[in-house]
Amino acid sequence: MQKVVPTDDWEKEFKRITHNPIYFIEYYWSLLHPENKPELTKEEKQKLFDKYCGTPYFSNWEQLEEYRETVDELKKQGYEDWEIIH
């Protein structure tokens, strides 16, 4: 049996789906179930994001600080939490 090694793209997409429920709904669920695609308000998206969002893994404090700075900058630019893909 051949060993399957995930590519960077596959792993990046997997992390997005597991850490961001809105990404899952919009880009996975909606493709599989187009007849049952939820139409969510910004408030509903934020509530779902807060309830189910995952936490990225950081191997050191510098990575965490860089991530937080990036998130803060994107929020200042008007991005919503669920639009900032982990």
Protein Blocks (a to p, Z undefined) as FASTA:
>chain_A
ZZddddfklmmmmmmmmmmmklmmmmmmmmmmmmlcccddfklmmmmmmmmoccdddfbf
klmmmmmmmmmmmmmnopafklmcZZ
